């Protein structure tokens, strides 16, 4: 028995989004990934300098998967990262506090 041929088709509302990060949750019934973008909201001080007033986290899209789907996605992501790092070297992830300080500076 041969496998069916797959064809790719983009949905009418297909779009590409840039995300700053994701919120991930997993329970026995489903997995959730919510992608978000963080936007600094600056303010101008009386002396003319700028400072970050707040950081707005805008939720972009929520994806629901089964636990098996989540594990399959995690494995696919890890395989892609490992292949990338074999060619280009380790992807260094800065510590959370270091990232926050860099993201909040103007």
Secondary structure, 3 states (H helix, E strand, C coil): CCCCCCCCCCCCCCCCCCCCEEEEEECCCCEEEEEEEEEEEEEECCCCCEEEEEEEEEEEEEEEECHHHHHHHHHHHHHHHHHHHHHHCCCCCCCHHHHHHHHHCC
